[in-house]
Amino acid sequence: MFLKSRLLRYLLIGLLILVVVAYAVFSTLFFNPMESDLDADVAALVPRDVDFFVAKADLSKAFDPFPHLAVLDSLEQKPAWTSFVASPQGKKIAQDLQIEATLARLREAVAQIPLGIQPQEAFGGSDLAIAGYFQGADLSQADWAAYGRANWAGKLAAAALDHPKLVGLDRRGLVVEELEGCVAVSGAGIPRKVFVTRIQDVVIVATKADFPQKARALVAKGYEDSFFQSAAYYDWIQKPLRNAERDEVEFYIDTRKAIESFKLPKNWPDPKSTEFTTAMLGRIFQLGSLKDAIGVLGIDQGITLDLHAELSSEQITPEQERLYRTRGIDRESLLGESARLAPRDTALFVYLHAPVADFLNMMLASCEPALRQNLEDALRNTGKYPNLAKLVAELDASLKDRAALILRPNDYPPDPEGPPHNDAPVPAIALVLWPKDVEPLNALRQLIGEQGSKFGLQGRRPNDPGFFKNQEAGYETREYWSHLIDGTGIIVTANATDLTIVTNSLGMMGHLLKTYTQRSDKYPSLADDPRFHALVQSALPQANVIVWANPKAAAPILRNRAKRVAENSFTLDGATERPRIEAKVLRESYGGRTKGELSTEQQVELDAKIDEEFRALRQRLKEEQVPALMADQERWITWMEAASGALLVLALDPKSFDVSLRIPVPLEPQ
């Protein structure tokens, strides 16, 4: 018994010595298994002066297993996603990016990793950052470094580079060179030499030795001068309200360097464009005025973006500076005043805080010259306005620097006594203004009505002026009838308390007024919509521009529009088809004689038969082609309906601007 006890004791001592020796050898050759993790964010190893930076925490949750995206299991239950995958656009993207081939190669590579270790677990799964410097017009030329937290397998792989012959790296075609503070790895199909080092649990892989060396210098100086300790990182990435996991994508880009490297046009959007929207945006903003952009992007259950951008004051025009300097609206005023105007089922709500004269001048400068000239001629003919500048000055003196645009489905009952109009599918649209002085506005309304013939106004009969005064919800309205107004044939205006409302629907005028004044269950407002309210509370506290879109309410509008577009896109080449039909009718009904060989009566009969067959052919082809054209539009609408809403909030300042974007896309079955 005593002998067995001694043997056991010797065995345990020997085992302990073996463990200690193995631990010492492993620590000497590779890394200390007991070492602590880096007590700072990986951004603390990034130099402050980088041109770009992107980071993501908890990346391992994105795959199950790698490279299968975990979110795909939920997306495959969504009609919008399956529709996209099966669409020509989705198939083209998959083909261009070679997605299936790439995934196959990744799966093959993962299968070769020992012990079934997932790559995101070994490197970057808990925290990954990529930063670098632009070096030319191609992003592949950039100098970059990847900073990733590693588990034991990742640390072992990095440490093994210090002993290339021991682990047989040379037999795999890899060339490893020892440098100060890192090792250089090349060969074996690696497109660029990379430099690798490890700082505790963070492995750094870079295209220049400067990155690992600077990282070690930052550790030695307590991370002073790191990107993590910059004021921009603290103000726009650390401090903002984020989700509980703080796993959004963090990003930064030096836009001036990017514009210079990629040779991007500084005058974008083009203010000289013939397209109104492009020209207008070009007068409001220019890419060349951007200095840098920083923020966070959430991609869980939709899109959540908070972005801050610095502007170059020398690149901003005086009009832009006045526009940017205008004080915006706060959340309380938005919810308590502006959004309570809009019905809860509003498809699009846009609120704008901007100086009236500057904004109108930008709009007029962006219009086609012919349209601007026609408007100026019409105003000059009234005898009151010698030019557009006089009207702009009057509106500037009469209106506050704010406006709202409201769109919803035009589902109001038709008025049998209302104006004649075409059947063009249009939404109900309202423009809401806040007047400082209503008298000049009333005078303008009266002037347009009294000189209606100059503005295309016309009633039901030729001599009717097309200008009427009525009452709606207790307020006086003025109606302007014109066949030039698609879908409704009318423009209605009203002054209500402290508002001036202009709309293309009498039904909408009543709806807005009752929503604003009653705010009841019968007329619920957008301000009381829980989705809108929650998104507003999560966005910027003050803004100059607010855009809300409700996909469910917008879908009927877009489908009606898509049907009209599809019908208008249908074409039939009459120059080709009519001769073919004529030859067919002559062959089948007139024994193959030519048209000149027929009597006058037969020629009349022939033309009638040709017209009948041509109409039948047109109808048949239309029934075949329009659904196909409509299907393409329907796909876009279905994709849009995947979102439960969308909110864009923009705050302007002469030195910077901030953007909050919220597009919730619920992944759970609804």
C-alpha positions in Angstrom: 0.0 0.0 0.0 2.9 2.4 0.9 4.6 1.5 -2.4 1.5 2.3 -4.4 1.1 5.6 -2.6 4.7 6.6 -3.3 4.3 5.6 -7.0 1.2 7.7 -7.3 2.9 10.7 -5.6 5.8 10.4 -8.0 3.5 10.1 -10.9 1.6 13.2 -9.9 4.8 15.1 -9.4 6.1 14.0 -12.8 2.8 15.0 -14.4 2.9 18.4 -12.7 6.5 18.9 -13.9 5.4 17.9 -17.4 2.5 20.4 -17.3 4.8 23.1 -16.1 7.4 22.4 -18.7 4.7 22.1 -21.4 3.3 25.4 -20.2 6.7 27.0 -20.2 7.5 25.7 -23.7 4.1 26.7 -25.1 4.4 30.1 -23.6 7.9 30.6 -25.0 7.1 29.3 -28.4 3.6 30.7 -28.8 1.7 32.7 -26.1 0.9 32.7 -22.4 -2.5 30.8 -22.1 -3.2 32.7 -18.9 -2.6 36.2 -20.3 -5.4 38.7 -20.0 -7.3 40.3 -22.9 -6.6 43.8 -24.1 -8.4 46.1 -21.7 -9.3 48.6 -24.5 -11.5 48.8 -27.6 -9.7 47.6 -30.8 -10.1 51.2 -32.1 -7.5 52.2 -29.5 -4.9 50.5 -31.7 -5.9 52.5 -34.7 -3.9 55.7 -35.6 -6.0 58.8 -35.3 -5.1 60.1 -38.8 -6.6 57.2 -40.8 -8.6 58.0 -43.9 -11.3 55.3 -43.2 -12.4 53.2 -40.4 -15.2 50.6 -40.0 -15.8 48.3 -37.0 -18.4 45.8 -35.9 -18.8 44.0 -32.5 -20.4 40.5 -32.1 -19.8 39.6 -35.7 -19.9 35.9 -34.9 -23.7 36.2 -34.4 -24.1 37.1 -38.1 -23.1 33.5 -39.2 -24.6 30.1 -38.3 -22.4 28.5 -39.4 -19.9 30.5 -41.5 -20.5 31.6 -44.3 -24.2 31.1 -43.9 -25.8 34.3 -42.8 -28.0 33.7 -39.7 -30.5 36.3 -40.9 -31.3 34.3 -44.1 -33.5 31.8 -42.1 -35.8 34.7 -41.2 -35.5 36.5 -44.6 -36.6 33.3 -46.5 -39.9 33.6 -44.7 -40.4 37.2 -46.1 -42.2 37.5 -49.5 -40.1 40.6 -50.3 -36.9 38.6 -50.0 -38.0 35.6 -51.9 -39.4 37.9 -54.6 -36.0 39.7 -54.8 -34.0 36.5 -55.0 -36.2 35.2 -57.8 -36.3 38.5 -59.7 -34.0 39.3 -62.7 -32.3 42.0 -60.6 -31.6 39.6 -57.8 -30.3 36.9 -60.2 -28.1 39.4 -62.0 -26.6 40.6 -58.7 -25.9 37.0 -57.7 -24.3 36.3 -61.0 -22.2 39.4 -61.1 -20.9 38.9 -57.6 -20.5 35.1 -58.2 -22.2 34.5 -54.8 -22.7 30.8 -55.2 -19.1 30.1 -56.3 -17.7 32.4 -53.6 -19.8 30.6 -50.9 -18.7 27.2 -52.2 -15.0 28.3 -51.9 -15.6 29.6 -48.4 -17.3 26.4 -47.3 -14.4 24.4 -48.7 -11.8 26.6 -46.9 -13.8 26.4 -43.6 -13.9 22.6 -43.9 -10.1 22.5 -43.8 -9.9 24.3 -40.4 -9.0 21.8 -37.7 -11.4 20.8 -34.9 -14.4 22.4 -36.7 -13.4 25.9 -35.5 -15.4 28.7 -37.1 -13.2 31.4 -38.7 -15.2 34.3 -37.0 -14.6 32.6 -33.6 -10.8 32.4 -34.3 -10.5 36.0 -35.5 -12.8 39.1 -35.2 -15.9 37.4 -34.0 -16.3 39.4 -30.9 -14.8 42.7 -32.3 -13.3 43.6 -35.7 -12.1 46.8 -37.1 -10.6 47.7 -40.5 -8.8 51.0 -41.0 -6.4 52.5 -43.5 -5.4 55.2 -46.0 -6.5 55.7 -49.6 -3.8 55.2 -52.2 -5.2 55.7 -55.7 -8.4 55.5 -57.6 -8.9 51.8 -56.8 -9.9 50.7 -53.3 -7.8 47.6 -53.7 -4.7 49.9 -53.7 -5.5 51.3 -50.2 -3.2 50.5 -47.3 -5.2 48.9 -44.6 -5.1 46.9 -41.4 -7.6 44.5 -39.8 -7.7 44.5 -36.0 -9.6 41.5 -34.6 -10.0 39.9 -31.2 -9.0 36.3 -31.4 -9.7 33.1 -29.4 -6.9 30.6 -28.5 -6.9 29.2 -32.0 -6.5 32.7 -33.6 -3.7 33.6 -31.1 -2.0 30.2 -31.8 -2.2 30.8 -35.6 -0.6 34.3 -35.2 2.1 33.0 -32.9 2.9 30.1 -35.2 4.1 32.6 -37.8 7.2 33.2 -35.5 8.1 29.5 -36.1 7.4 28.9 -39.9 9.6 25.8 -40.2 8.3 24.3 -37.0 4.7 24.3 -38.3 5.6 23.6 -41.9 4.6 27.0 -43.4 7.4 26.8 -45.9 6.0 23.6 -47.3 2.8 25.5 -48.1 4.6 28.1 -50.1 4.5 30.8 -47.5 7.5 33.1 -47.0 7.8 34.5 -43.5 10.2 37.3 -42.5 10.8 38.5 -39.0 10.7 42.3 -38.6 10.6 44.7 -35.7 7.3 44.2 -33.9 5.7 42.0 -36.5 6.3 39.3 -39.2 5.8 39.7 -42.9 4.0 37.0 -44.8 3.9 36.5 -48.6 3.6 33.8 -51.2 1.0 31.0 -51.5 -1.3 33.1 -53.6 -1.4 36.0 -51.2 -2.0 39.1 -53.5 -0.1 41.5 -51.3 2.5 41.0 -48.6 0.9 41.3 -45.2 2.3 42.1 -41.8 1.0 40.3 -38.7 1.4 40.9 -35.0 -0.5 40.1 -31.9 -1.1 42.4 -28.9 -2.7 40.2 -26.2 -5.9 38.9 -27.7 -5.9 41.3 -30.7 -4.4 40.1 -33.9 -3.4 42.7 -36.5 -3.1 41.9 -40.2 -1.9 44.8 -42.3 -0.6 45.7 -45.7 2.2 47.9 -44.2 4.5 47.3 -41.3 3.6 50.8 -40.0 0.2 49.6 -38.6 1.5 46.9 -36.2 4.4 49.2 -35.2 2.0 52.2 -34.5 -0.3 49.9 -32.6 2.5 48.9 -30.2 3.5 52.5 -29.9 -0.1 53.4 -29.0 -0.2 50.8 -26.3 3.1 52.1 -24.8 1.6 55.7 -24.7 -1.7 54.6 -23.1 -3.5 54.8 -26.4 -2.9 58.6 -26.7 -3.4 59.8 -30.3 -5.4 56.7 -31.1 -8.6 57.0 -33.2 -10.5 55.7 -30.1 -9.5 58.7 -28.1 -10.3 61.3 -30.8 -13.1 63.8 -30.1 -15.0 62.7 -33.2 -15.1 59.1 -32.1 -16.3 60.1 -28.6 -18.9 62.6 -29.9 -20.4 60.6 -32.8 -19.8 56.9 -32.0 -19.4 56.4 -28.3 -21.8 59.1 -26.9 -24.9 58.7 -29.1 -27.8 56.5 -28.0 -27.2 52.9 -29.3 -28.7 49.5 -28.8 -28.0 47.5 -25.7 -25.5 45.2 -27.5 -23.7 48.2 -29.1 -23.1 46.0 -32.1 -23.9 48.5 -34.8 -21.3 49.1 -37.6 -19.1 52.0 -36.6 -17.6 54.0 -39.6 -15.6 57.0 -40.5 -14.4 58.4 -43.8 -12.2 61.3 -44.8 -14.4 62.4 -47.7 -11.9 65.0 -49.0 -9.3 62.2 -49.3 -11.8 59.9 -50.9 -12.9 62.5 -53.5 -9.3 63.2 -54.4 -8.2 59.5 -54.5 -11.2 58.3 -56.5 -11.4 61.4 -58.7 -15.1 61.9 -57.7 -16.9 65.0 -59.1 -16.9 67.8 -56.5 -19.9 69.4 -58.2 -22.3 66.6 -57.5 -25.3 66.6 -57.8 -25.0 68.8 -60.9 -26.8 72.1 -60.4 -26.9 72.6 -64.2 -28.7 69.4 -64.8 -31.9 69.5 -66.9 -33.6 67.2 -64.4 -35.4 69.3 -61.8 -34.6 67.0 -58.8 -30.9 66.7 -59.6 -30.5 70.5 -60.2 -32.4 71.3 -57.0 -30.3 68.9 -54.9 -27.2 70.3 -56.5 -28.1 73.8 -55.3 -28.8 72.6 -51.8 -25.7 70.4 -51.4 -22.4 69.7 -53.2 -20.2 66.7 -52.5 -17.1 68.9 -52.7 -18.3 70.7 -49.5 -17.9 67.5 -47.4 -14.8 67.2 -45.2 -15.5 63.9 -43.4 -18.4 61.7 -42.2 -18.7 59.5 -39.1 -21.4 57.6 -37.3 -23.0 54.2 -36.6 -25.1 52.0 -38.8 -27.4 49.3 -37.3 -28.6 46.5 -39.6 -30.6 44.4 -37.2 -34.3 44.3 -37.9 -33.9 47.0 -40.6 -31.6 50.0 -40.9 -30.7 52.5 -38.2 -28.2 55.2 -39.3 -26.8 58.1 -37.3 -24.3 60.2 -39.3 -22.4 63.4 -38.6 -20.6 65.2 -41.4 -18.3 68.2 -41.3 -18.5 70.8 -44.1 -15.9 73.1 -45.7 -17.2 76.6 -45.2 -15.2 77.9 -48.3 -17.2 75.4 -50.5 -20.7 76.6 -49.4 -22.6 79.2 -51.4 -24.3 82.1 -49.6 -27.7 80.6 -50.3 -26.6 77.3 -48.8 -25.2 79.0 -45.8 -28.5 80.9 -45.1 -30.4 77.6 -45.7 -28.1 75.7 -43.3 -28.3 78.4 -40.7 -32.1 78.3 -40.3 -33.1 76.9 -36.9 -35.0 73.6 -37.1 -38.0 72.2 -35.3 -37.7 70.2 -32.1 -39.5 67.0 -31.3 -42.2 68.5 -29.1 -43.2 71.0 -31.8 -43.1 68.4 -34.5 -45.4 66.0 -32.6 -47.6 68.7 -31.0 -48.1 71.0 -34.1 -46.8 69.8 -37.5 -47.4 66.1 -37.5 -50.9 66.5 -36.0 -51.9 68.0 -39.3 -51.4 64.7 -41.2 -53.8 61.8 -41.0 -52.4 58.7 -39.5 -52.6 56.8 -42.8 -50.5 59.4 -44.5 -48.2 57.8 -47.2 -45.6 60.6 -47.2 -45.0 63.4 -44.8 -42.3 66.0 -45.5 -41.5 68.9 -43.1 -39.1 71.6 -44.2 -37.6 74.5 -42.3 -35.9 76.9 -44.8 -35.8 80.6 -45.7 -38.7 81.2 -48.1 -36.9 83.4 -50.7 -33.8 81.4 -50.9 -35.7 78.1 -51.3 -38.1 79.5 -53.9 -35.2 81.0 -55.9 -33.4 77.6 -55.8 -36.6 75.9 -57.1 -37.1 78.4 -59.9 -33.5 78.2 -61.0 -33.8 74.4 -61.2 -36.9 74.5 -63.4 -36.8 74.3 -67.2 -36.3 77.8 -68.6 -39.5 77.4 -70.7 -41.6 76.6 -67.6 -40.0 79.5 -65.7 -40.7 81.9 -68.6 -44.3 80.8 -69.0 -44.9 81.3 -65.3 -43.3 84.8 -65.4 -45.4 85.7 -68.5 -48.6 84.6 -66.8 -47.8 86.7 -63.7 -46.8 89.7 -65.8 -50.1 89.6 -67.7 -51.9 90.1 -64.4 -50.5 93.6 -64.2 -49.4 93.2 -60.6 -46.2 91.2 -60.9 -43.6 92.5 -63.4 -41.4 89.4 -62.7 -41.0 86.4 -60.5 -38.7 88.2 -58.1 -41.6 90.5 -57.1 -43.8 87.4 -56.2 -40.9 85.7 -54.4 -40.3 88.9 -52.3 -44.0 89.1 -51.4 -44.2 85.4 -50.4 -41.0 85.8 -48.3 -42.6 88.7 -46.4 -45.9 86.8 -45.9 -44.7 83.3 -44.9 -42.7 81.8 -42.1 -39.7 79.7 -42.9 -41.4 76.4 -42.8 -43.7 74.1 -44.9 -45.1 70.6 -44.9 -46.1 68.3 -47.7 -48.7 65.5 -47.1 -49.6 62.7 -49.5 -52.1 60.0 -48.9 -54.3 57.7 -51.2 -57.0 59.6 -53.0 -59.8 57.4 -51.7 -62.3 60.3 -51.1 -65.8 59.8 -52.7 -66.1 61.6 -56.0 -68.2 64.7 -56.1 -70.7 64.5 -58.9 -71.0 68.3 -58.9 -67.2 68.7 -58.8 -64.9 69.7 -61.6 -64.4 67.5 -64.7 -61.0 65.8 -64.8 -59.1 62.9 -66.4 -58.6 59.5 -64.8 -54.9 59.8 -64.2 -54.1 58.0 -60.9 -52.8 60.7 -58.5 -52.6 60.8 -54.7 -54.3 63.4 -52.6 -51.6 66.0 -52.0 -51.6 69.0 -49.6 -49.0 71.8 -49.1 -49.2 73.4 -45.6 -47.8 76.8 -45.0 -47.4 79.0 -41.9 -48.2 82.6 -42.8 -46.9 85.7 -41.0 -49.4 87.9 -42.8 -52.5 86.4 -44.5 -53.6 89.5 -46.4 -51.0 89.4 -49.2 -51.8 85.6 -49.5 -55.5 86.3 -49.7 -54.9 89.0 -52.3 -52.9 86.5 -54.4 -55.6 83.9 -54.1 -58.2 86.5 -55.3 -56.0 87.7 -58.1 -55.5 84.2 -59.5 -59.3 83.5 -59.3 -60.3 86.8 -60.9 -57.9 86.4 -63.8 -58.4 82.6 -64.0 -58.2 82.5 -67.8 -54.5 83.5 -67.7 -53.9 80.4 -65.4 -56.0 77.9 -67.3 -59.0 77.9 -65.0 -62.3 76.8 -66.4 -65.6 75.5 -65.0 -68.0 72.9 -66.4 -69.1 75.2 -69.2 -66.9 77.3 -71.5 -67.9 80.6 -69.9 -67.6 79.4 -66.3 -64.7 81.1 -64.5 -63.6 78.0 -62.6 -63.2 80.0 -59.4 -65.5 79.4 -56.4 -65.7 80.2 -52.7 -67.2 77.6 -50.4 -67.0 76.4 -46.8 -65.3 73.3 -45.4 -65.2 72.3 -41.7 -66.2 75.8 -40.8 -63.5 77.5 -42.9 -63.7 79.5 -46.1 -62.2 77.7 -49.1 -61.4 78.9 -52.5 -61.5 76.4 -55.4 -59.7 76.7 -58.7 -60.9 74.3 -61.4 -58.7 73.4 -64.3 -58.5 70.5 -66.7 -54.7 70.8 -66.5 -54.7 69.3 -63.0 -54.5 65.5 -63.4 -56.8 63.2 -61.5 -58.9 65.8 -59.6 -59.2 68.9 -61.8 -59.1 71.2 -58.7 -56.8 73.1 -56.4 -58.4 74.1 -53.0 -57.0 76.6 -50.6 -58.0 77.6 -47.1 -56.8 79.7 -44.2 -57.3 77.8 -41.0 -56.2 79.3 -37.7 -52.5 79.9 -38.2 -52.2 77.8 -41.3 -52.6 78.1 -45.1 -53.5 74.8 -46.8 -53.3 74.1 -50.5 -54.5 70.8 -51.8 -55.7 69.0 -55.0 -58.7 67.4 -53.2 -61.7 69.0 -51.5 -62.1 65.7 -49.5 -58.5 66.0 -48.3 -59.0 69.6 -47.3 -61.9 68.5 -44.9 -59.9 65.6 -43.7 -56.8 67.7 -42.8 -58.9 70.4 -41.0 -60.8 67.8 -39.0 -57.6 66.0 -38.1 -56.0 69.2 -37.0 -58.9 70.7 -35.0 -60.6 67.5 -33.6 -57.7 65.0 -33.1 -60.2 62.2 -32.3 -60.4 58.5 -32.9 -62.5 59.3 -35.9 -59.7 61.5 -37.3 -56.4 60.1 -35.9 -53.3 62.0 -36.7 -49.8 60.9 -37.6 -48.5 62.4 -34.3 -50.5 59.7 -32.5 -49.1 56.8 -34.6 -46.9 54.7 -32.2 -44.5 53.8 -35.0 -43.9 57.4 -36.0 -43.7 58.6 -32.4 -41.1 55.9 -31.5 -38.9 56.6 -34.5 -39.0 60.4 -33.9 -38.0 59.9 -30.2 -35.0 57.8 -31.3 -33.8 60.3 -33.9 -32.2 63.8 -33.8 -33.8 66.2 -31.2 -34.0 69.0 -33.7 -34.1 69.0 -37.5 -34.6 71.2 -40.6 -35.9 68.3 -42.8 -38.2 65.4 -41.7 -39.4 62.8 -44.1 -41.8 60.0 -43.1 -43.0 57.3 -45.4 -45.6 54.7 -44.7 -45.1 51.7 -47.2 -48.6 50.3 -46.4 -50.3 53.5 -47.3 -48.0 54.3 -50.2 -48.5 50.9 -51.9 -52.0 51.6 -53.4 -50.7 54.9 -54.8 -47.7 53.2 -56.3 -49.7 50.3 -57.7 -52.1 52.6 -59.4 -49.2 54.6 -60.8 -47.4 51.5 -61.9 -50.4 50.2 -63.8 -50.7 53.5 -65.7 -46.9 53.5 -66.4 -47.2 49.9 -67.7 -50.1 50.7 -69.9 -48.3 53.8 -71.3 -45.1 51.7 -71.9 -47.0 49.3 -74.1 -46.2 49.9 -77.8 -47.3 48.5 -81.1 -45.5 49.3 -84.3 -48.4 50.4 -86.6 -46.1 51.0 -89.6 -45.2 47.3 -89.5 -48.4 45.7 -88.3 -51.0 47.4 -90.5 -49.4 46.3 -93.8 -49.1 42.8 -92.5 -52.8 42.8 -91.4 -53.8 44.3 -94.8 -52.0 41.6 -96.7 -53.7 38.9 -94.5 -57.2 40.4 -95.0 -56.7 40.7 -98.8 -55.5 37.1 -99.0 -58.3 35.7 -96.8 -61.3 37.8 -97.8 -60.5 39.2 -101.3 -58.7 36.3 -103.0 -55.2 38.0 -102.8 -56.2 41.0 -104.9 -54.4 44.3 -104.3 -56.2 47.2 -102.7 -56.2 49.1 -106.0 -58.1 46.2 -107.6 -61.0 46.6 -105.2 -64.1 48.7 -105.7 -64.7 51.8 -103.5 -67.2 49.9 -101.4 -64.8 47.0 -100.9 -61.9 49.4 -100.0 -64.1 50.9 -97.3 -65.0 47.4 -96.1 -61.3 46.5 -96.2 -60.3 49.5 -94.0 -63.0 48.6 -91.5 -61.7 45.0 -91.3 -58.1 46.1 -91.0 -59.1 48.5 -88.1 -61.0 45.7 -86.4 -58.1 43.3 -86.6 -55.6 46.0 -85.6 -57.7 46.8 -82.5 -57.9 43.1 -81.6 -54.2 42.6 -82.0 -53.5 45.7 -79.9 -55.8 44.4 -77.1 -54.3 40.9 -77.2 -50.7 42.2 -77.1 -51.6 44.7 -74.3 -53.1 41.9 -72.2 -49.9 39.9 -72.7 -47.4 42.7 -72.2 -48.9 44.9 -69.5 -49.0 42.2 -66.8 -45.3 41.5 -67.5 -44.5 45.2 -67.3 -46.6 45.6 -64.2 -44.9 42.6 -62.6 -41.6 44.4 -62.6 -43.1 47.4 -60.9 -44.9 45.1 -58.4 -41.6 43.6 -57.3 -40.3 47.0 -56.3 -43.5 47.7 -54.4 -43.4 44.3 -52.6 -39.8 45.0 -51.6 -40.8 48.4 -50.2 -43.7 46.8 -48.2 -41.2 44.7 -46.2 -40.5 47.9 -44.1 -43.1 49.0 -41.6 -42.1 52.7 -42.0 -39.2 55.0 -42.8 -38.1 58.2 -41.1 -35.3 60.5 -42.3 -34.3 63.4 -40.1 -31.8 66.0 -41.2 -30.3 68.8 -39.1 -28.3 71.5 -40.9 -25.6 73.9 -39.7 -23.1 76.0 -41.8 -20.3 73.9 -40.4 -21.9 70.4 -40.4 -25.0 68.4 -40.8 -26.5 65.4 -39.0 -28.7 62.6 -40.4 -30.8 60.0 -38.6 -32.4 57.3 -40.8 -34.8 54.7 -39.4 -36.2 51.9 -41.6 -37.6 49.1 -39.4 -38.0 45.8 -41.3 -39.5 43.2 -38.9 -38.1 39.8 -39.5 -40.7 37.9 -37.5 -43.8 36.6 -39.3 -46.6 39.1 -39.0 
